[in-house]
Amino acid sequence: MTASIDHLVYACPDLDAAIAELTRLTGVRPQGGGQHLGLGTHNALLSLGEHTYLEVIAPDPAQPKTGQPLPFGLDHLTAPALRAWAASPSDLDAAVKQARAQGFDYGDIVVRNRRTASGAQLTWRMTTYPHDGALNVIPFLIDWGTEVHPAQTAPSGLQLTEFRILAPDPYQVSSELRAVGLDLPVDQADAPALHAVLTGPDGTRVVLDS
């Protein structure tokens, strides 16, 4: 079983403001991804490599309130923050089964979709993610099936040159990551945190933190 970083989730209160700021910082403008209908969010994307991208996600004012909490703590977020990440295992079903056999539950597999800016429907499978707003350094798992990976169509020019996971119990987190084929370092810290460095086409470094 192997897995890799699929995307980072950069949550923000306002999508247009975040797009403008990231464009200023990186020199590359995030491209509108589309709406997550029924979930109350919309997003924009930046490619960070061949199969990795940055998802900028925010509440969608065009959608009615669902009565349910928005994902990634968006209901209470006052400033942009790196709130989550997704990993892509070589076999999603096998990864979930293998993790459960080792005592780690990545959640149920569900089908999700979003309507892209062009009006097309993009569909994928993923494990469920808690909507309690807490930062979770454990990724959710995702499988794009036969869809074109978003990193292939998002604006390019940036690279993910550093990604750090911090946790009070790094051994526990490392064990849970290895259960699905992820071999990433986890640093000791007083509280869970995520840290990423994006490098732009002119060598500019942009730091994203939780």
MDTraj code that builds the backbone (N, CA, C; nanometers):
import mdtraj as md
import numpy as np

residues = "MET THR ALA SER ILE ASP HIS LEU VAL TYR ALA CYS PRO ASP LEU ASP ALA ALA ILE ALA GLU LEU THR ARG LEU THR GLY VAL ARG PRO GLN GLY GLY GLY GLN HIS LEU GLY LEU GLY THR HIS ASN ALA LEU LEU SER LEU GLY GLU HIS THR TYR LEU GLU VAL ILE ALA PRO ASP PRO ALA GLN PRO LYS THR GLY GLN PRO LEU PRO PHE GLY LEU ASP HIS LEU THR ALA PRO ALA LEU ARG ALA TRP ALA ALA SER PRO SER ASP LEU ASP ALA ALA VAL LYS GLN ALA ARG ALA GLN GLY PHE ASP TYR GLY ASP ILE VAL VAL ARG ASN ARG ARG THR ALA SER GLY ALA GLN LEU THR TRP ARG MET THR THR TYR PRO HIS ASP GLY ALA LEU ASN VAL ILE PRO PHE LEU ILE ASP TRP GLY THR GLU VAL HIS PRO ALA GLN THR ALA PRO SER GLY LEU GLN LEU THR GLU PHE ARG ILE LEU ALA PRO ASP PRO TYR GLN VAL SER SER GLU LEU ARG ALA VAL GLY LEU ASP LEU PRO VAL ASP GLN ALA ASP ALA PRO ALA LEU HIS ALA VAL LEU THR GLY PRO ASP GLY THR ARG VAL VAL LEU ASP SER".split()
xyz = np.array([
    [0.0847, -0.1196, 0.0000],
    [0.0000, 0.0000, 0.0000],
    [0.0882, 0.1245, 0.0000],
    [0.0639, 0.2137, -0.0927],
    [0.1337, 0.3423, -0.0948],
    [0.0306, 0.4544, -0.1017],
    [0.0721, 0.5732, -0.0607],
    [-0.0167, 0.6893, -0.0666],
    [0.0692, 0.8142, -0.0806],
    [0.0076, 0.9214, -0.1272],
    [0.0796, 1.0478, -0.1461],
    [-0.0115, 1.1640, -0.1081],
    [0.0494, 1.2808, -0.0910],
    [-0.0283, 1.4011, -0.0608],
    [-0.1100, 1.4386, -0.1843],
    [-0.2405, 1.4465, -0.1700],
    [-0.3276, 1.4826, -0.2819],
    [-0.3512, 1.6337, -0.2856],
    [-0.3988, 1.6892, -0.1746],
    [-0.4142, 1.8349, -0.1697],
    [-0.4183, 1.8866, -0.0269],
    [-0.3882, 2.0153, -0.0145],
    [-0.3957, 2.0867, 0.1115],
    [-0.5207, 2.1724, 0.1111],
    [-0.5854, 2.1843, 0.2255],
    [-0.7089, 2.2616, 0.2366],
    [-0.6799, 2.3917, 0.3105],
    [-0.6896, 2.5018, 0.2381],
    [-0.6658, 2.6361, 0.2928],
    [-0.8021, 2.7027, 0.3072],
    [-0.8539, 2.7030, 0.4283],
    [-0.9883, 2.7553, 0.4541],
    [-0.9831, 2.9052, 0.4782],
    [-1.0842, 2.9763, 0.4314],
    [-1.0851, 3.1221, 0.4451],
    [-1.2285, 3.1737, 0.4556],
    [-1.2461, 3.2887, 0.5191],
    [-1.3809, 3.3438, 0.5334],
    [-1.4393, 3.3929, 0.4021],
    [-1.3549, 3.4429, 0.3105],
    [-1.4026, 3.5033, 0.1861],
    [-1.3142, 3.4556, 0.0704],
    [-1.3737, 3.3927, -0.0280],
    [-1.2951, 3.3341, -0.1357],
    [-1.2281, 3.4396, -0.2226],
    [-1.2995, 3.5435, -0.2593],
    [-1.2413, 3.6468, -0.3461],
    [-1.1213, 3.7144, -0.2799],
    [-1.1333, 3.7424, -0.1506],
    [-1.0229, 3.8061, -0.0790],
    [-0.9019, 3.7137, -0.0727],
    [-0.9251, 3.5850, -0.0514],
    [-0.8140, 3.4896, -0.0444],
    [-0.7467, 3.4739, -0.1805],
    [-0.8260, 3.4717, -0.2869],
    [-0.7693, 3.4627, -0.4216],
    [-0.6792, 3.5820, -0.4495],
    [-0.7266, 3.7001, -0.4142],
    [-0.6484, 3.8214, -0.4376],
    [-0.5173, 3.8190, -0.3582],
    [-0.5232, 3.7755, -0.2339],
    [-0.4031, 3.7733, -0.1507],
    [-0.3033, 3.6683, -0.1989],
    [-0.3516, 3.5507, -0.2349],
    [-0.2613, 3.4472, -0.2845],
    [-0.1989, 3.4880, -0.4179],
    [-0.2743, 3.5573, -0.5007],
    [-0.2196, 3.6069, -0.6269],
    [-0.1077, 3.7062, -0.6004],
    [-0.1282, 3.7933, -0.5033],
    [-0.0261, 3.8924, -0.4680],
    [0.0997, 3.8246, -0.4141],
    [0.0810, 3.7234, -0.3314],
    [0.1941, 3.6582, -0.2665],
    [0.2720, 3.5663, -0.3605],
    [0.2011, 3.4968, -0.4481],
    [0.2652, 3.3928, -0.5295],
    [0.2905, 3.4328, -0.6735],
    [0.2155, 3.5307, -0.7245],
    [0.2247, 3.5646, -0.8651],
    [0.1434, 3.4731, -0.9538],
    [0.0718, 3.3782, -0.8941],
    [-0.0146, 3.2865, -0.9690],
    [-0.1557, 3.2992, -0.9130],
    [-0.2531, 3.3213, -1.0003],
    [-0.3910, 3.3424, -0.9546],
    [-0.4667, 3.2106, -0.9452],
    [-0.5214, 3.1784, -0.8272],
    [-0.6043, 3.0582, -0.8148],
    [-0.7236, 3.0639, -0.9094],
    [-0.7576, 2.9496, -0.9640],
    [-0.8693, 2.9397, -1.0584],
    [-0.9929, 2.8868, -0.9870],
    [-1.1072, 2.9508, -1.0116],
    [-1.2310, 2.9053, -0.9500],
    [-1.2572, 2.7591, -0.9797],
    [-1.2811, 2.6805, -0.8742],
    [-1.3058, 2.5375, -0.8940],
    [-1.4524, 2.5077, -0.9138],
    [-1.5362, 2.5698, -0.8307],
    [-1.6797, 2.5486, -0.8426],
    [-1.7463, 2.5419, -0.7067],
    [-1.8710, 2.4961, -0.7071],
    [-1.9527, 2.4917, -0.5862],
    [-1.9686, 2.3483, -0.5365],
    [-1.9680, 2.3323, -0.4041],
    [-2.0051, 2.2060, -0.3412],
    [-2.1524, 2.2208, -0.3019],
    [-2.2393, 2.1889, -0.3957],
    [-2.3820, 2.2111, -0.3728],
    [-2.4330, 2.1230, -0.2594],
    [-2.5065, 2.1840, -0.1691],
    [-2.5593, 2.1128, -0.0542],
    [-2.4684, 2.1171, 0.0667],
    [-2.3412, 2.1527, 0.0453],
    [-2.2476, 2.1641, 0.1567],
    [-2.2236, 2.3088, 0.1965],
    [-2.2629, 2.4031, 0.1083],
    [-2.2530, 2.5447, 0.1418],
    [-2.1177, 2.6065, 0.1190],
    [-2.0331, 2.5433, 0.0368],
    [-1.8989, 2.5963, 0.0137],
    [-1.8674, 2.6071, -0.1350],
    [-1.7660, 2.6859, -0.1662],
    [-1.7094, 2.6915, -0.3006],
    [-1.5592, 2.7058, -0.2885],
    [-1.4872, 2.6836, -0.4000],
    [-1.3426, 2.6806, -0.3877],
    [-1.2707, 2.7359, -0.5097],
    [-1.1400, 2.7477, -0.4960],
    [-1.0492, 2.7839, -0.6050],
    [-0.9236, 2.6990, -0.5864],
    [-0.8507, 2.6758, -0.6955],
    [-0.7411, 2.5801, -0.6924],
    [-0.6117, 2.6365, -0.7494],
    [-0.5006, 2.5852, -0.6967],
    [-0.3670, 2.6106, -0.7493],
    [-0.2924, 2.4778, -0.7572],
    [-0.2318, 2.4475, -0.8689],
    [-0.1526, 2.3263, -0.8804],
    [-0.0223, 2.3420, -0.8031],
    [0.0159, 2.2356, -0.7316],
    [0.1428, 2.2346, -0.6575],
    [0.2345, 2.1241, -0.7089],
    [0.2020, 2.0682, -0.8219],
    [0.2783, 1.9571, -0.8775],
    [0.1882, 1.8725, -0.9637],
    [0.2404, 1.7614, -1.0111],
    [0.1654, 1.6796, -1.1066],
    [0.0377, 1.6224, -1.0474],
    [0.0422, 1.5820, -0.9202],
    [-0.0752, 1.5206, -0.8571],
    [-0.1038, 1.5806, -0.7197],
    [-0.0671, 1.7067, -0.7003],
    [-0.0898, 1.7749, -0.5731],
    [-0.1379, 1.9168, -0.5999],
    [-0.2340, 1.9647, -0.5206],
    [-0.2832, 2.1003, -0.5408],
    [-0.3258, 2.1630, -0.4088],
    [-0.3447, 2.2934, -0.4137],
    [-0.3965, 2.3690, -0.3002],
    [-0.5433, 2.4000, -0.3263],
    [-0.6283, 2.3610, -0.2316],
    [-0.7703, 2.3959, -0.2392],
    [-0.7954, 2.5135, -0.1453],
    [-0.8424, 2.6243, -0.2013],
    [-0.8832, 2.7407, -0.1225],
    [-1.0348, 2.7317, -0.1112],
    [-1.0857, 2.7145, 0.0095],
    [-1.2281, 2.6883, 0.0273],
    [-1.2890, 2.7911, 0.1222],
    [-1.4143, 2.8291, 0.0943],
    [-1.4815, 2.9325, 0.1735],
    [-1.6323, 2.9085, 0.1722],
    [-1.7048, 2.9710, 0.2644],
    [-1.8508, 2.9663, 0.2576],
    [-1.8986, 3.0260, 0.1264],
    [-2.0005, 2.9673, 0.0682],
    [-2.0549, 3.0141, -0.0594],
    [-2.1812, 3.0962, -0.0334],
    [-2.1746, 3.2286, -0.0504],
    [-2.2925, 3.3119, -0.0213],
    [-2.4085, 3.2872, -0.1169],
    [-2.3830, 3.2188, -0.2282],
    [-2.4891, 3.1910, -0.3254],
    [-2.5745, 3.0708, -0.2857],
    [-2.5308, 2.9975, -0.1841],
    [-2.6062, 2.8792, -0.1410],
    [-2.6829, 2.9081, -0.0124],
    [-2.8014, 2.8502, 0.0002],
    [-2.8778, 2.8693, 0.1239],
    [-2.8110, 2.7976, 0.2412],
    [-2.8381, 2.8451, 0.3615],
    [-2.7855, 2.7813, 0.4814],
    [-2.8413, 2.6394, 0.4921],
    [-2.7531, 2.5450, 0.5279],
    [-2.7954, 2.4047, 0.5355],
    [-2.8451, 2.3660, 0.6745],
    [-2.8159, 2.4485, 0.7740],
    [-2.8500, 2.4121, 0.9113],
    [-2.7463, 2.3222, 0.9753],
    [-2.6441, 2.2830, 0.8976],
    [-2.5359, 2.2000, 0.9476],
    [-2.4069, 2.2819, 0.9508],
    [-2.3153, 2.2477, 1.0393],
    [-2.1863, 2.3194, 1.0426],
    [-2.1129, 2.3043, 0.9099],
    [-2.0474, 2.4100, 0.8669],
    [-1.9636, 2.4024, 0.7481],
    [-1.8363, 2.3246, 0.7817],
    [-1.7770, 2.2576, 0.6832],
    [-1.6547, 2.1828, 0.7114],
    [-1.5370, 2.2734, 0.7437],
    [-1.4369, 2.2159, 0.8091],
    [-1.3077, 2.2812, 0.8356],
    [-1.3185, 2.4046, 0.9239],
    [-1.4249, 2.4131, 1.0044],
    [-1.4406, 2.5251, 1.0958],
    [-1.4723, 2.6567, 1.0283],
    [-1.5263, 2.6516, 0.9069],
    [-1.5515, 2.7737, 0.8301],
    [-1.6546, 2.8658, 0.8935],
    [-1.7425, 2.8123, 0.9756],
    [-1.8438, 2.8966, 1.0409],
    [-1.7806, 3.0011, 1.1324],
    [-1.6661, 2.9678, 1.1900],
    [-1.6069, 3.0544, 1.2915],
    [-1.4701, 3.1077, 1.2514],
    [-1.4265, 3.0794, 1.1315],
    [-1.2939, 3.1220, 1.0880],
    [-1.2938, 3.2719, 1.0577],
    [-1.1969, 3.3430, 1.1116],
    [-1.1880, 3.4875, 1.0882],
    [-1.0699, 3.5253, 1.0002],
    [-0.9799, 3.4306, 0.9749],
    [-0.8636, 3.4557, 0.8898],
    [-0.8272, 3.3264, 0.8190],
    [-0.7674, 3.3340, 0.7010],
    [-0.7295, 3.2117, 0.6281],
    [-0.6344, 3.1253, 0.7101],
    [-0.6498, 2.9937, 0.6978],
    [-0.5639, 2.9014, 0.7720],
    [-0.5612, 2.7663, 0.7025],
    [-0.4487, 2.6992, 0.7147],
    [-0.4361, 2.5627, 0.6650],
    [-0.5059, 2.4714, 0.7651],
    [-0.6164, 2.4102, 0.7223],
    [-0.7013, 2.3399, 0.8184],
    [-0.7055, 2.1889, 0.8013],
    [-0.6622, 2.1393, 0.6865],
    [-0.6722, 1.9951, 0.6633],
    [-0.5896, 1.9582, 0.5410],
    [-0.5803, 1.8292, 0.5168],
    [-0.5157, 1.7821, 0.3949],
    [-0.5726, 1.6472, 0.3561],
    [-0.5520, 1.6133, 0.2304],
    [-0.6038, 1.4877, 0.1765],
    [-0.4894, 1.4053, 0.1222],
    [-0.5000, 1.2740, 0.1391],
    [-0.4016, 1.1813, 0.0840],
    [-0.4703, 1.0896, -0.0157],
    [-0.3955, 1.0497, -0.1165],
    [-0.4478, 0.9615, -0.2201],
    [-0.3771, 0.8266, -0.2120],
    [-0.4437, 0.7235, -0.1598],
    [-0.3820, 0.5909, -0.1533],
    [-0.3927, 0.5192, -0.2875],
    [-0.3064, 0.4202, -0.3066],
    [-0.3104, 0.3445, -0.4312],
    [-0.4404, 0.2661, -0.4452],
    [-0.5040, 0.2321, -0.3340],
    [-0.6331, 0.1624, -0.3346],
    [-0.7118, 0.2123, -0.2141],
    [-0.8124, 0.2954, -0.2382],
    [-0.8861, 0.3590, -0.1287],
    [-0.9537, 0.2557, -0.0397],
    [-1.0258, 0.1619, -0.0988],
    [-1.0987, 0.0631, -0.0189],
    [-1.0028, -0.0215, 0.0646],
    [-0.8924, -0.0627, 0.0030],
    [-0.7952, -0.1442, 0.0752],
    [-0.7286, -0.0646, 0.1867],
    [-0.7047, 0.0649, 0.1625],
    [-0.6416, 0.1488, 0.2641],
    [-0.7300, 0.1610, 0.3874],
    [-0.8584, 0.1857, 0.3667],
    [-0.9515, 0.1983, 0.4796],
    [-0.9590, 0.0666, 0.5561],
    [-0.9655, -0.0441, 0.4826],
    [-0.9732, -0.1758, 0.5468],
    [-0.8455, -0.2053, 0.6245],
    [-0.7315, -0.1742, 0.5657],
    [-0.6032, -0.2002, 0.6312],
    [-0.5881, -0.1168, 0.7577],
    [-0.6295, 0.0099, 0.7514],
    [-0.6196, 0.0968, 0.8689],
    [-0.7083, 0.0451, 0.9822],
    [-0.8287, 0.0026, 0.9485],
    [-0.9193, -0.0487, 1.0517],
    [-0.8629, -0.1742, 1.1167],
    [-0.7969, -0.2583, 1.0371],
    [-0.7367, -0.3797, 1.0915],
    [-0.6266, -0.3476, 1.1912],
    [-0.5663, -0.2287, 1.1764],
    [-0.4606, -0.1852, 1.2670],
    [-0.5120, -0.0938, 1.3776],
    [-0.6442, -0.0790, 1.3845],
    [-0.7044, -0.0026, 1.4929],
    [-0.7269, 0.1444, 1.4649],
    [-0.7143, 0.1861, 1.3354],
    [-0.7336, 0.3264, 1.2999],
    [-0.8526, 0.3375, 1.2041],
    [-0.9475, 0.4238, 1.2356],
    [-1.0675, 0.4375, 1.1532],
    [-1.0640, 0.5691, 1.0770],
    [-1.0531, 0.5616, 0.9467],
    [-1.0526, 0.6813, 0.8621],
    [-1.1938, 0.7229, 0.8203],
    [-1.2941, 0.6531, 0.8696],
    [-1.4316, 0.6893, 0.8376],
    [-1.4853, 0.6115, 0.7190],
    [-1.6132, 0.6335, 0.6907],
    [-1.6779, 0.5668, 0.5782],
    [-1.6383, 0.6324, 0.4464],
    [-1.6516, 0.5572, 0.3386],
    [-1.6261, 0.6103, 0.2050],
    [-1.7570, 0.6628, 0.1480],
    [-1.7549, 0.7879, 0.1019],
    [-1.8741, 0.8508, 0.0452],
    [-1.8401, 0.9060, -0.0925],
    [-1.9439, 0.9317, -0.1694],
    [-1.9272, 0.9935, -0.3017],
    [-1.9589, 1.1418, -0.2889],
    [-1.8702, 1.2273, -0.3387],
    [-1.8904, 1.3717, -0.3366],
    [-1.8763, 1.4266, -0.4780],
    [-1.9274, 1.5454, -0.4979],
    [-1.9145, 1.6092, -0.6292],
    [-1.9202, 1.7598, -0.6135],
    [-1.8762, 1.8283, -0.7166],
    [-1.8941, 1.9724, -0.7235],
    [-1.9191, 2.0120, -0.8675],
    [-1.9914, 2.1208, -0.8834],
    [-2.0162, 2.1750, -1.0160],
    [-1.9041, 2.2726, -1.0479],
    [-1.8313, 2.2466, -1.1545],
    [-1.7173, 2.3304, -1.1899],
    [-1.7652, 2.4625, -1.2484],
    [-1.6705, 2.5543, -1.2657],
    [-1.7038, 2.6856, -1.3204],
    [-1.7630, 2.6751, -1.4607],
    [-1.7279, 2.5680, -1.5334],
    [-1.7805, 2.5499, -1.6694],
    [-1.9170, 2.4835, -1.6703],
    [-1.9638, 2.4417, -1.5519],
    [-2.0943, 2.3776, -1.5416],
    [-2.0872, 2.2262, -1.5412],
    [-1.9687, 2.1706, -1.5589],
    [-1.9536, 2.0253, -1.5574],
    [-1.9584, 1.9731, -1.4137],
    [-1.9829, 1.8443, -1.4006],
    [-1.9881, 1.7821, -1.2689],
    [-1.8626, 1.6969, -1.2477],
    [-1.7924, 1.7230, -1.1386],
    [-1.6731, 1.6477, -1.1026],
    [-1.7079, 1.5606, -0.9830],
    [-1.6786, 1.4310, -0.9925],
    [-1.7180, 1.3360, -0.8888],
    [-1.5962, 1.2593, -0.8382],
    [-1.5938, 1.2337, -0.7079],
    [-1.4839, 1.1588, -0.6477],
    [-1.5353, 1.0804, -0.5281],
    [-1.4524, 0.9897, -0.4769],
    [-1.4814, 0.9150, -0.3551],
    [-1.3825, 0.9576, -0.2478],
    [-1.4313, 0.9648, -0.1245],
    [-1.3453, 1.0081, -0.0152],
    [-1.3960, 0.9521, 0.1167],
    [-1.3082, 0.9512, 0.2153],
    [-1.3522, 0.9139, 0.3489],
    [-1.4165, 1.0354, 0.4144],
    [-1.5051, 1.0102, 0.5071],
    [-1.5762, 1.1187, 0.5748],
    [-1.4804, 1.1972, 0.6621],
    [-1.5098, 1.3238, 0.6760],
    [-1.4240, 1.4126, 0.7545],
    [-1.5086, 1.4770, 0.8648],
    [-1.4579, 1.4849, 0.9873],
    [-1.5377, 1.5446, 1.0948],
    [-1.5689, 1.6908, 1.0684],
    [-1.6918, 1.7317, 1.0972],
    [-1.7361, 1.8690, 1.0731],
    [-1.7401, 1.9504, 1.2016],
    [-1.6600, 1.9086, 1.3000],
    [-1.6652, 1.9798, 1.4275],
    [-1.5758, 2.1029, 1.4296],
    [-1.5051, 2.1280, 1.3189],
    [-1.4235, 2.2477, 1.3089],
    [-1.2843, 2.2341, 1.3668],
    [-1.2559, 2.1203, 1.4302],
    [-1.1242, 2.1018, 1.4895],
    [-1.0193, 2.0745, 1.3810],
    [-0.8998, 2.1264, 1.4015],
    [-0.7902, 2.0954, 1.3109],
    [-0.7535, 1.9483, 1.3285],
    [-0.7437, 1.8766, 1.2174],
    [-0.7093, 1.7354, 1.2232],
    [-0.5854, 1.7124, 1.1386],
    [-0.4756, 1.6708, 1.2009],
    [-0.3529, 1.6491, 1.1258],
    [-0.3547, 1.5166, 1.0501],
    [-0.4520, 1.4305, 1.0809],
    [-0.4707, 1.3078, 1.0041],
    [-0.5492, 1.3427, 0.8775],
    [-0.5044, 1.2984, 0.7603],
    [-0.5741, 1.3381, 0.6370],
    [-0.7039, 1.2614, 0.6170],
    [-0.7909, 1.3165, 0.5354],
    [-0.8964, 1.2328, 0.4792],
    [-0.8396, 1.1717, 0.3518],
    [-0.8970, 1.0606, 0.3078],
    [-0.8464, 0.9867, 0.1931],
    [-0.9372, 1.0088, 0.0734],
    [-0.8789, 1.0142, -0.0460],
    [-0.9558, 1.0510, -0.1640],
    [-0.9139, 0.9667, -0.2843],
    [-1.0101, 0.9419, -0.3727],
    [-0.9862, 0.8661, -0.4964],
    [-1.0634, 0.9361, -0.6080],
    [-0.9906, 0.9824, -0.7098],
    [-1.0525, 1.0557, -0.8205],
    [-1.1032, 0.9650, -0.9311],
    [-1.0813, 0.8354, -0.9191],
    [-1.1321, 0.7426, -1.0197],
    [-1.0800, 0.7753, -1.1584],
    [-1.1715, 0.7884, -1.2532],
    [-1.1328, 0.8171, -1.3918],
    [-1.1328, 0.9671, -1.4230],
    [-1.1621, 1.0500, -1.3231],
    [-1.1628, 1.1949, -1.3465],
    [-1.0195, 1.2464, -1.3689],
    [-1.0079, 1.3548, -1.4451],
    [-0.8799, 1.4226, -1.4584],
    [-0.8467, 1.4854, -1.3234],
    [-0.7264, 1.4603, -1.2743],
    [-0.6898, 1.5126, -1.1430],
    [-0.6897, 1.6653, -1.1471],
    [-0.7466, 1.7307, -1.0444],
    [-0.7530, 1.8777, -1.0435],
    [-0.6175, 1.9461, -1.0596],
    [-0.5098, 1.8822, -1.0140],
    [-0.3768, 1.9427, -1.0289],
    [-0.3385, 1.9588, -1.1759],
    [-0.4027, 1.8789, -1.2635],
    [-0.3702, 1.8841, -1.4054],
    [-0.4342, 2.0036, -1.4757],
    [-0.5398, 2.0571, -1.4165],
    [-0.6125, 2.1668, -1.4815],
    [-0.6013, 2.2992, -1.4066],
    [-0.5543, 2.2959, -1.2813],
    [-0.5392, 2.4193, -1.2033],
    [-0.4171, 2.4977, -1.2517],
    [-0.4140, 2.6290, -1.2295],
    [-0.2981, 2.7103, -1.2689],
    [-0.1691, 2.6573, -1.2073],
    [-0.0644, 2.6484, -1.2875],
    [0.0610, 2.5897, -1.2424],
    [0.1663, 2.6973, -1.2170],
    [0.2816, 2.6550, -1.1699],
    [0.3918, 2.7461, -1.1423],
    [0.4422, 2.7360, -1.0002],
    [0.3592, 2.6806, -0.9105],
    [0.3984, 2.6653, -0.7702],
    [0.4373, 2.5204, -0.7414],
    [0.5222, 2.5033, -0.6410],
    [0.5592, 2.3703, -0.5946],
    [0.5449, 2.3649, -0.4422],
    [0.5011, 2.2502, -0.3927],
    [0.4987, 2.2275, -0.2484],
    [0.6384, 2.1805, -0.2081],
    [0.7147, 2.2683, -0.1452],
    [0.8539, 2.2367, -0.1139],
    [0.8750, 2.1964, 0.0323],
    [0.7744, 2.2181, 0.1150],
    [0.7840, 2.1742, 0.2549],
    [0.6452, 2.1511, 0.3097],
    [0.6280, 2.0391, 0.3799],
    [0.5012, 2.0105, 0.4464],
    [0.5337, 1.9431, 0.5782],
    [0.4911, 2.0059, 0.6865],
    [0.5205, 1.9550, 0.8193],
    [0.3927, 1.9285, 0.8964],
    [0.3918, 1.8167, 0.9672],
    [0.2827, 1.7792, 1.0558],
    [0.3357, 1.7854, 1.1980],
    [0.2636, 1.8524, 1.2858],
    [0.3053, 1.8650, 1.4251],
    [0.1953, 1.8105, 1.5147],
    [0.2344, 1.7408, 1.6218],
    [0.1347, 1.6796, 1.7095],
    [0.1940, 1.6526, 1.8471],
    [0.1091, 1.6522, 1.9506],
    [0.1577, 1.6197, 2.0852],
    [0.2090, 1.4754, 2.0959],
    [0.1508, 1.3846, 2.0145],
    [0.1915, 1.2444, 2.0153],
    [0.2333, 1.2048, 1.8740],
    [0.3539, 1.2411, 1.8317],
    [0.3960, 1.2139, 1.6946],
    [0.4005, 1.0659, 1.6599],
    [0.4306, 0.9797, 1.7572],
    [0.4358, 0.8363, 1.7292],
    [0.2972, 0.7846, 1.6898],
    [0.1932, 0.8295, 1.7600],
    [0.0566, 0.7874, 1.7292],
    [0.0167, 0.8327, 1.5896],
    [0.0463, 0.9581, 1.5571],
    [0.0109, 1.0100, 1.4256],
    [0.0882, 0.9368, 1.3163],
    [0.2166, 0.9139, 1.3365],
    [0.2973, 0.8419, 1.2385],
    [0.2426, 0.7017, 1.2141],
    [0.1996, 0.6362, 1.3203],
    [0.1434, 0.5014, 1.3078],
    [0.0167, 0.5024, 1.2246],
    [-0.0665, 0.6036, 1.2473],
    [-0.1921, 0.6123, 1.1718],
    [-0.1661, 0.6431, 1.0247],
    [-0.0641, 0.7229, 0.9972],
    [-0.0286, 0.7526, 0.8584],
    [0.0282, 0.6289, 0.7882],
    [0.1150, 0.5582, 0.8576],
    [0.1744, 0.4382, 0.7976],
    [0.0697, 0.3317, 0.7673],
    [-0.0401, 0.3324, 0.8414],
    [-0.1454, 0.2328, 0.8199],
    [-0.2092, 0.2432, 0.6825],
    [-0.1960, 0.3597, 0.6182],
    [-0.2522, 0.3764, 0.4837],
    [-0.1426, 0.4007, 0.3802],
    [-0.0181, 0.3759, 0.4179],
    [0.0906, 0.3846, 0.3214],
    [0.1604, 0.5177, 0.3127],
    [0.1441, 0.6028, 0.4132],
    [0.2089, 0.7340, 0.4143],
    [0.3314, 0.7318, 0.5044],
    [0.4439, 0.7724, 0.4505],
    [0.5674, 0.7792, 0.5284],
    [0.6129, 0.9244, 0.5339],
    [0.5594, 0.9980, 0.6310],
    [0.5888, 1.1401, 0.6448],
    [0.6364, 1.1681, 0.7863],
    [0.7319, 1.2589, 0.8038],
    [0.7779, 1.2915, 0.9390],
    [0.6706, 1.3679, 1.0165],
    [0.6653, 1.3421, 1.1446],
    [0.5732, 1.4134, 1.2340],
    [0.6561, 1.4692, 1.3489],
    [0.6455, 1.5995, 1.3716],
    [0.7245, 1.6669, 1.4743],
    [0.6463, 1.6803, 1.6044],
    [0.7176, 1.6800, 1.7144],
    [0.6578, 1.7010, 1.8460],
    [0.6171, 1.8474, 1.8616],
    [0.4981, 1.8703, 1.9151],
    [0.4491, 2.0054, 1.9423],
    [0.3448, 1.9988, 2.0527],
    [0.3199, 2.1121, 2.1170],
    [0.2207, 2.1164, 2.2246],
    [0.0787, 2.0978, 2.1732],
    [0.0539, 2.1365, 2.0472],
    [-0.0794, 2.1265, 1.9897],
    [-0.0686, 2.0819, 1.8438],
    [-0.1717, 2.0184, 1.7899],
    [-0.1690, 1.9782, 1.6494],
    [-0.1552, 2.1003, 1.5582],
    [-0.0783, 2.0861, 1.4510],
    [-0.0596, 2.1973, 1.3578],
    [-0.0129, 2.1439, 1.2224],
    [-0.0379, 2.2229, 1.1198],
    [0.0093, 2.1946, 0.9845],
    [0.0888, 2.3147, 0.9355],
    [0.1926, 2.2876, 0.8590],
    [0.2797, 2.3930, 0.8082],
    [0.3218, 2.3557, 0.6668],
    [0.3051, 2.4483, 0.5734],
    [0.3427, 2.4221, 0.4342],
    [0.4175, 2.5416, 0.3772],
    [0.5110, 2.5131, 0.2883],
    [0.5828, 2.6175, 0.2161],
    [0.5612, 2.5944, 0.0664],
    [0.5128, 2.6981, -0.0011],
    [0.4952, 2.6946, -0.1460],
    [0.6027, 2.7819, -0.2084],
    [0.6652, 2.7320, -0.3134],
    [0.7685, 2.8082, -0.3823],
    [0.7176, 2.8476, -0.5199],
    [0.7248, 2.9790, -0.5490],
    [0.6727, 3.0321, -0.6737],
    [0.7720, 3.0231, -0.7877],
    [0.7289, 3.0607, -0.9078],
    [0.8142, 3.0500, -1.0267],
    [0.9390, 3.1354, -1.0199],
    [0.9357, 3.2426, -0.9394],
    [1.0536, 3.3288, -0.9271],
    [1.1314, 3.3017, -0.7992],
    [1.1011, 3.1882, -0.7345],
    [1.1692, 3.1533, -0.6107],
    [1.1054, 3.2069, -0.4849],
    [0.9965, 3.2814, -0.4987],
    [0.9254, 3.3347, -0.3824],
    [0.8705, 3.2212, -0.2955],
    [0.8896, 3.2322, -0.1649],
    [0.8397, 3.1323, -0.0702],
    [0.7193, 3.1883, 0.0055],
    [0.6124, 3.1124, 0.0053],
    [0.4905, 3.1510, 0.0759],
    [0.4620, 3.0459, 0.1817],
    [0.4469, 3.0897, 0.3058],
    [0.4231, 2.9991, 0.4176],
    [0.2746, 2.9979, 0.4517],
    [0.2190, 2.8783, 0.4622],
    [0.0797, 2.8601, 0.5047],
    [0.0814, 2.7811, 0.6342],
    [0.0144, 2.8329, 0.7373],
    [0.0096, 2.7680, 0.8666],
    [-0.1341, 2.7488, 0.9112],
    [-0.1497, 2.6583, 1.0094],
    [-0.2815, 2.6373, 1.0673],
    [-0.3064, 2.7351, 1.1814],
])
top = md.Topology()
chain = top.add_chain()
for i, resn in enumerate(residues, 1):
    res = top.add_residue(resn, chain, resSeq=i)
    for name in ("N", "CA", "C"):
        top.add_atom(name, md.element.get_by_symbol(name[0]), res)
traj = md.Trajectory(xyz[None], top)
